[in-house]
Amino acid sequence: MKTNLIPLFKVYMSKNAASAASDVLNSGFIGQGPIVEEFENELTQKFHNAKIVTTNSGTSAEHLALRLIQTPDTNTKQFDGVVMWDSKWPGIEPDDEVLCTALTCTATNWPVLANNMKIKWVDVDPNNLNMDLDDLERKLSPKTKVIFVVHWGGYPIDLKRLENIQNKCQEQYGFKPVVIEDCAHAFGSKFNGRYVGTTGNLATFSFQAIKHLTSVDGGMLITPHEKLYKRARLLRWYGIDRDDNRKDFRCENDIAEWGYKMHMNDVNAAVGLANLKEVDDNVISKNKANAHFYNEQLKDVKGVTLLENKPNHESAYWIYTIKVDRQQDFMHKMEERGIMVSRVHERNDKHSCVKEFKADLPNLDKVVKEMICIPNGWWVTNEQRQYIVDCIKEGW
């Protein structure tokens, strides 16, 4: 076995990040301050004036999204600020369901449990590893209040079909379920020419170490309208209005709704800002170029099945997934040849903490025995990607 593997993941860090972080560390102010605001402003411009709230992790953004769709006052049933699309949103009740994919990081689904909601598993589409929208449509019920989707590897789910399914639910049950997009894999991905996360849903992103854009750790939430945006800004920091004119700068005015400590700090924001300036040219474009090379070179290789690649689904290719015959033999061969491969995420439904939600997922049962991710990131050179292709073409 080779000891110098071609890595599956690697941290991208701008050469300017250390000095930017140092400037903050030496400024005497390292909490949430002007650099966080600047980072949010730059992200807002990139995503075309989206209503963006940064957080200390992508998982915090998931928690925040789920909290926002719950009424602030369950006694009075006042949904002002919670409404997504119309006044018919009924709010969240104890037995309501969140339709989820099991093929993702547990960071997607564990916040559902933490917010006292029930998971209902939806199978995966074997052509792209996103949620199977046919199975989703079959599983709609009066208890379906949330649809939680993941853009696997960066490949956008069909958001137009998803909108049609929301409309069907409204016709059948009188309300549209809320859609939350987990875009942790999909910074820079586009559907029909628009960035994922900007089409009217709640959307979460991760800036964890190995993502396209890293702030060491961090995340962001994109909200569909102003009321949710303002509420999210409050809830990420205990429910305190940081912009309020307080008489004593250490003593807050009345807190109407309790919140969390989920805000980003200026040190992380400084790193994120430095990397944001380079993410398109130095990370995403290179990931895509390597993936497009694989799309062409591997399309006719025996034992390899490529995933769907429709022109209006523009993936940022955080990872590059293929399906292979004899998965374990393939993994062993790649390891011998010094190429790191992995399925990346274990199916979430196998864990004992969610055994009460067990469901038959035949597509997932099959695909987890076939899927594998090969290195395609910005660090993979032209010579290395050719070597990877040659090793695959040799067979296993």
C-alpha positions in Angstrom: 0.0 0.0 0.0 1.3 3.5 -0.8 1.7 5.8 2.1 1.4 9.1 0.2 -2.3 8.9 -0.8 -3.9 11.4 -3.2 -6.3 12.9 -0.5 -10.0 13.0 -0.9 -10.2 16.2 1.1 -7.8 19.1 1.8 -8.2 22.5 3.5 -8.0 25.5 1.2 -6.5 28.5 3.0 -5.7 31.8 1.4 -2.2 33.1 2.0 -3.9 36.3 3.3 -6.0 34.5 5.9 -3.3 34.4 8.6 -2.6 38.1 8.5 -6.3 38.9 8.4 -6.9 36.8 11.5 -3.9 38.3 13.2 -5.2 41.8 12.6 -8.4 40.8 14.4 -6.5 39.0 17.2 -4.4 42.1 17.9 -7.3 44.5 17.6 -8.7 44.0 21.1 -12.1 42.9 19.7 -12.5 39.3 18.6 -16.2 38.7 19.1 -19.0 39.4 16.6 -18.2 42.8 15.2 -17.4 44.8 12.0 -15.6 41.9 10.3 -18.7 39.6 10.6 -20.8 42.4 9.2 -18.3 42.8 6.3 -18.3 39.1 5.6 -22.1 39.1 5.6 -22.2 42.0 3.2 -19.8 40.3 0.8 -21.8 37.1 0.9 -25.0 39.1 0.3 -23.4 40.6 -2.8 -22.3 37.2 -4.1 -25.8 35.7 -3.6 -27.4 38.8 -5.1 -28.8 40.6 -2.0 -30.0 37.4 -0.2 -31.0 37.9 3.4 -27.9 36.2 5.0 -27.2 35.4 8.7 -23.8 33.9 9.5 -23.5 31.4 12.3 -20.7 29.6 14.2 -21.3 26.3 12.3 -23.5 24.9 9.6 -25.2 22.7 12.2 -26.2 25.9 14.1 -27.7 27.2 10.9 -29.8 24.0 10.7 -31.0 24.4 14.2 -31.8 28.0 13.6 -33.8 27.2 10.4 -35.9 24.7 12.3 -36.5 27.1 15.1 -37.7 29.8 12.8 -40.6 27.8 11.4 -42.0 27.3 14.9 -44.2 29.9 16.3 -42.6 32.1 19.0 -45.7 31.7 21.2 -47.4 28.3 21.0 -50.1 29.4 23.4 -51.5 32.2 21.3 -50.8 30.5 18.0 -49.5 33.8 16.5 -47.5 33.0 13.4 -46.5 36.5 12.5 -42.9 36.2 11.3 -43.1 32.5 10.8 -45.3 32.5 7.7 -43.4 31.2 4.7 -45.8 31.7 1.8 -49.3 32.5 2.9 -51.5 32.8 6.0 -52.6 29.2 5.8 -49.3 27.9 7.4 -50.6 25.9 10.4 -47.4 25.9 12.5 -45.7 22.8 14.0 -47.6 20.3 16.1 -46.0 17.5 18.3 -46.7 14.7 15.8 -45.8 16.5 12.7 -43.2 15.1 10.3 -40.0 16.3 8.6 -39.4 14.4 5.4 -35.6 13.7 5.3 -33.0 11.9 3.3 -30.8 9.4 5.2 -27.9 9.9 2.8 -26.2 12.9 4.4 -24.1 14.0 7.3 -25.9 13.5 10.7 -25.6 17.3 11.0 -28.7 17.5 8.7 -30.9 15.2 10.6 -29.9 15.4 14.3 -31.2 19.0 14.6 -34.6 17.7 13.6 -34.5 15.5 16.7 -33.1 18.3 18.8 -36.1 20.5 17.8 -38.5 17.7 19.0 -39.7 16.9 15.5 -40.3 13.5 13.9 -38.2 12.2 11.0 -39.9 10.4 8.1 -37.3 8.9 5.7 -37.5 9.4 2.0 -35.6 7.2 -0.4 -32.8 8.4 -2.6 -32.8 8.8 -6.4 -30.2 6.3 -7.6 -29.4 8.6 -10.6 -28.1 11.5 -8.5 -28.2 10.5 -4.8 -30.5 13.4 -4.0 -33.9 12.8 -2.4 -36.2 10.6 -4.6 -39.0 13.1 -5.5 -41.4 10.4 -6.5 -41.0 8.8 -3.1 -41.3 12.2 -1.5 -44.6 12.8 -3.3 -45.9 9.4 -2.2 -45.1 10.2 1.4 -46.9 13.5 1.7 -49.5 13.6 4.5 -51.4 16.1 6.6 -48.4 15.8 9.1 -45.9 16.8 6.5 -44.8 20.2 7.7 -41.1 20.3 6.5 -39.2 18.9 3.6 -35.5 18.8 4.3 -33.4 18.2 1.2 -29.6 17.9 0.6 -27.9 18.8 -2.7 -25.6 15.7 -2.7 -22.1 16.5 -3.8 -23.2 19.9 -4.9 -25.7 18.6 -7.6 -28.9 20.6 -7.1 -32.1 18.7 -6.5 -34.9 19.6 -9.0 -36.2 22.7 -7.2 -38.9 23.2 -9.8 -40.4 19.7 -9.2 -40.0 20.3 -5.5 -42.1 23.5 -5.8 -44.8 21.6 -7.7 -44.8 19.0 -4.8 -45.4 21.8 -2.3 -48.3 23.1 -4.4 -49.7 19.6 -4.5 -49.6 19.4 -0.8 -51.4 22.7 -0.5 -54.1 21.4 -2.8 -54.5 18.2 -0.8 -54.1 19.5 2.8 -54.5 23.2 2.6 -50.9 24.3 3.3 -47.4 24.2 1.8 -44.7 22.4 3.7 -41.6 24.4 4.4 -38.6 23.5 2.4 -35.2 23.7 4.0 -32.2 23.2 1.7 -29.0 21.8 3.2 -26.4 23.4 0.9 -23.3 22.2 2.8 -22.0 20.5 -0.4 -23.3 23.2 -2.8 -21.6 26.5 -2.3 -21.6 27.9 -5.8 -24.0 25.4 -7.3 -26.8 26.7 -9.5 -30.2 25.5 -10.6 -31.6 27.1 -13.8 -28.9 29.7 -13.5 -29.6 30.8 -9.9 -27.5 29.9 -6.9 -29.0 27.2 -4.8 -30.4 28.7 -1.6 -31.8 31.8 -3.3 -35.1 30.5 -4.7 -37.4 31.3 -1.8 -36.6 28.5 0.7 -34.7 28.5 3.9 -31.2 27.4 3.1 -28.2 26.5 5.2 -24.5 26.4 4.3 -21.3 25.1 6.0 -18.0 26.8 6.2 -16.4 23.9 8.0 -12.7 23.1 7.4 -13.0 21.0 4.2 -15.9 22.8 2.5 -15.5 24.9 -0.7 -15.3 28.0 1.5 -14.0 27.7 5.0 -13.9 30.1 7.9 -12.1 27.4 10.0 -15.7 26.7 11.2 -18.9 28.5 10.6 -22.0 28.6 8.5 -24.8 30.7 7.2 -28.5 30.7 6.9 -30.4 32.3 3.9 -33.9 33.4 4.8 -36.7 34.0 2.2 -38.1 37.2 3.7 -37.3 40.1 6.0 -39.3 39.0 9.1 -37.5 35.7 9.3 -34.1 37.4 8.7 -34.7 39.8 11.6 -35.8 37.0 13.9 -32.8 34.9 12.9 -30.4 37.7 13.8 -32.0 37.9 17.2 -32.1 34.2 17.9 -28.5 33.5 17.0 -27.4 35.7 19.9 -29.7 34.9 22.9 -32.6 36.9 21.5 -30.8 40.2 22.1 -31.1 43.0 19.7 -27.4 44.0 19.2 -28.5 47.1 17.3 -30.8 48.3 20.1 -29.7 51.5 21.8 -29.1 50.1 25.3 -28.7 52.5 28.3 -25.9 50.2 29.7 -23.8 48.5 27.0 -23.5 45.3 29.1 -27.2 45.1 30.1 -29.8 44.3 27.6 -33.4 45.5 27.3 -36.3 43.1 27.5 -35.9 39.8 25.5 -39.1 38.8 23.9 -38.0 35.4 22.7 -35.0 33.4 24.0 -32.2 32.4 21.6 -28.9 30.7 21.3 -25.2 31.5 21.2 -24.7 30.7 17.5 -23.2 33.8 16.1 -19.9 34.0 14.1 -16.9 35.9 15.5 -14.6 38.3 13.8 -11.6 35.9 13.7 -13.6 33.3 11.7 -15.1 36.0 9.6 -11.6 37.4 8.7 -10.5 33.9 7.5 -13.8 33.5 5.6 -13.4 36.9 3.9 -9.9 36.1 2.7 -11.0 32.7 1.3 -14.2 34.2 -0.2 -12.1 36.4 -2.5 -10.5 33.3 -4.0 -13.2 30.6 -3.8 -14.5 30.9 -7.3 -11.1 30.9 -9.2 -9.0 28.7 -6.8 -11.5 26.2 -5.5 -14.8 25.8 -7.3 -13.5 26.2 -10.9 -10.8 23.6 -10.3 -13.3 21.2 -8.6 -15.5 21.5 -11.6 -12.7 21.2 -14.1 -11.6 17.9 -12.6 -15.2 16.6 -12.4 -15.8 17.5 -16.1 -12.6 15.6 -16.9 -13.9 12.5 -15.1 -17.3 12.9 -16.8 -15.7 12.5 -20.1 -13.0 10.0 -19.3 -15.1 7.6 -17.2 -18.4 7.6 -19.2 -17.7 4.3 -21.0 -15.6 2.4 -18.4 -16.8 -1.1 -17.6 -18.0 -1.4 -14.0 -18.5 2.4 -13.6 -21.8 4.2 -13.7 -21.7 8.0 -13.6 -24.4 10.0 -11.9 -26.8 12.3 -13.6 -25.5 15.5 -15.1 -28.3 17.7 -16.5 -27.3 21.1 -18.0 -29.6 23.1 -15.8 -28.2 21.5 -12.6 -24.8 23.1 -12.3 -22.9 21.4 -9.6 -20.0 22.9 -7.7 -18.7 19.3 -7.1 -17.7 19.4 -3.5 -17.2 15.6 -4.0 -17.3 13.5 -7.1 -19.4 10.3 -6.7 -19.6 7.3 -9.0 -21.2 3.9 -8.7 -19.0 0.9 -9.2 -19.4 -2.9 -9.4 -17.8 -4.7 -6.4 -17.3 -1.7 -4.3 -15.0 -3.3 -1.7 -12.7 -4.6 -4.4 -12.6 -1.1 -6.0 -11.8 0.5 -2.7 -9.0 -2.0 -2.0 -7.5 -1.4 -5.5 -7.5 2.4 -5.0 -5.9 2.1 -1.6 -3.2 0.0 -3.1 -2.6 2.6 -5.8 -2.4 5.5 -3.4 -5.8 7.0 -4.1 -8.0 7.9 -1.1 -11.7 7.0 -1.7 -14.8 6.9 0.6 -18.6 6.9 0.7 -18.1 10.1 2.8 -21.3 9.8 4.8 -22.9 6.8 6.5 -26.6 6.4 6.0 -28.3 8.1 9.0 -31.2 5.7 9.4 -28.9 2.8 10.6 -28.2 4.5 13.9 -30.0 3.3 17.0 -31.1 6.8 18.1 -33.5 6.9 15.1 -34.7 3.3 15.2 -38.3 4.4 15.8 -38.4 6.0 12.4 -37.2 2.9 10.5 -38.5 2.7 6.9 -37.9 0.6 3.8 -35.5 2.4 1.5 -34.7 0.0 -1.3 -32.9 2.5 -3.5 -30.6 3.4 -0.7 -30.1 -0.2 0.3 -28.7 -0.8 -3.2 -26.8 2.4 -3.8 -24.7 2.3 -0.6 -23.1 -0.9 -1.9 -22.2 0.9 -5.2 -21.4 4.5 -4.5 -17.8 5.8 -3.9 -16.2 9.2 -4.0 -12.9 9.8 -5.8 -10.6 12.8 -5.4 -11.6 15.8 -7.5 -10.8 18.8 -5.4 -8.7 21.9 -6.3 -5.5 20.1 -5.1 -5.8 17.3 -7.7 -3.4 18.1 -10.5 -3.9 17.2 -14.2 -1.3 14.4 -13.8 -3.0 13.0 -10.7 -6.5 13.0 -12.2 -5.1 11.2 -15.3 -3.5 8.7 -13.0 -6.8 8.1 -11.1 -8.5 7.5 -14.4 -5.8 5.1 -15.6 -6.1 3.1 -12.4 -9.8 2.8 -12.7 -9.5 1.8 -16.4 -7.1 -1.0 -15.3 -10.0 -2.7 -13.5 -10.2 -4.1 -10.0 
